[in-house]
Amino acid sequence: MSWTVLAHPPDTLIILALALLIEAAAGYPDALYRALGHPVTWIGRLIAALDRGLNRGEPGTRRLKGVLALLILLAAAVGSGLALTALAGLGGPVLGLVLAALLCATLPAQRSLDQHVIRVAAALRREGLPGGRRAVSMIVGRDPETLDEAAVCRAAIESLAENFSDGIVAPAFWIGLGGLPGGLLYKAANTADSMIGHRTPRHAAFGWAAARFDDLINLPASRLTALLIVAAARLTKGASARGAWTAVRRDAGRHRSPNAGWPEAAMAGALGLRLAGPRVYGGERVTDSWMGDGRAEAGPEDIERAIRIYRAACALLFGLAAILATLLAG
């Protein structure tokens, strides 16, 4: 078997299923992070270097240089993925699949997202509002001091839903489609959006291409995430699949983001909550539509219900990868 099949289905789906199992069980060990860093930190250094070297001139020039920076970044990500896949393939068919899966397991973040979000509920129960604010500040960008307990809980649940899409389902989708090169391409684009895709004076022009490309490549995953949450709600006691589906159909397209509304609406409807809505970032109030038409008064128990839905959805994602791999291999 040529190593090149490791970058094409069905082998990429086998790799994905193995990677999801590995990451769910072990996450990304702290010792490994301290010793080597993480693919996102490596990608971040390249983005920072491109930002320093290219982000200058008039807005039109900055936009063109931003397109160039994105192309360089994506080429580096795909090239690295192809080189690492080739090295993994030297070990033969079985070892090649396992090595590729180990490398791909660094890209999704099932375990860390679960841990960060459940800590918010635990902190609220143990330390009250100050503890909840500190815990939620680790996963959201809004001003924690403006949040009451219900807003802290909603913020944690919104972060869980949105990050399930762009931190787990999206890299999984691109790994399933293109193996490690596909996963690294997605991770590079998503990291670029988080670093330079904001509409600040420095990055409004230079980060335009990164922001638009990230929107584009997250489109399929955001819709798939909503479907996974709807299906997971059917399997989770105390959740409503009907409510999730209704909220997605009614509210997802009203969100200011072309992608975030899909998982947030699904989670809101599944839990009988309202999510998103007006929020404060950096001292500025952002007006957005509500996702869902339930209650706004969320509590720690709602975070815990959301985590149960999330875990069921992660299991469904693994099952989907395994079933598709079996069907295509047969």
DAMO-V941628 format. One record per run of one state. SS is the DSSP state (@ for helix, = for strand, . for the rest). FROM is the first residue (numbers start at 1). TO is the last residue. If there is no record, write none. Layout:
BEGIN
ss = [SS/SS]
from = [FROM/FROM]
to = [TO/TO]
END
This chain:
BEGIN
ss = [./@/./@/./@/./@/./@/./@/./@/./@/./@/./@/./@/./@/./=/./=/./=/./=/./=/./=/./@/.]
from = [1/3/8/11/27/30/37/39/55/59/90/93/105/110/137/144/147/149/197/208/236/241/255/260/272/273/274/275/277/279/282/284/287/290/292/295/296/300/330]
to = [2/7/10/26/29/36/38/54/58/89/92/104/109/136/143/146/148/196/207/235/240/254/259/271/272/273/274/276/278/281/283/286/289/291/294/295/299/329/330]
END
